[in-house]
Amino acid sequence: TIDRRLMESSQKRKATQPFASSAGCIFKNPVETPAGKLVEDLGLKNRRIGAARVSEIHGNFIVNDGGANAQEMLSLIAEIQSLAKTARGIELQTEVQIVGVEDE
């Protein structure tokens, strides 16, 4: 039934995605490997800058532990991208749309 399917979907989401505040998946999945697995393989789960932290549940989510600002979030994204490029040669592209930041 529809109710059963909704309940199963909700349970799956709770088991595989963080409950904390987040913008959803941060990176597009590269051809080589899913972004969340790459972040996990790089040992970056729970990596934090200020109140921005990589979720311990799913590596492709950055959660706000309370009071994270845009600079903390963007710095953590940049750090993950840099480590992925250096360690694996993979350029992670953001899936979220970043607004309000001027190009330098």
Protein Blocks (a to p, Z undefined) as FASTA:
>chain_A
ZZlmmmmmmmmmmmmpcfbdcebjfbdcdfkbcfklmmmmnopghiaehjbccdfkbmkb
ccdeehpafklmmmmmmmmmmmmmmmnopacddfbdcehiacZZ
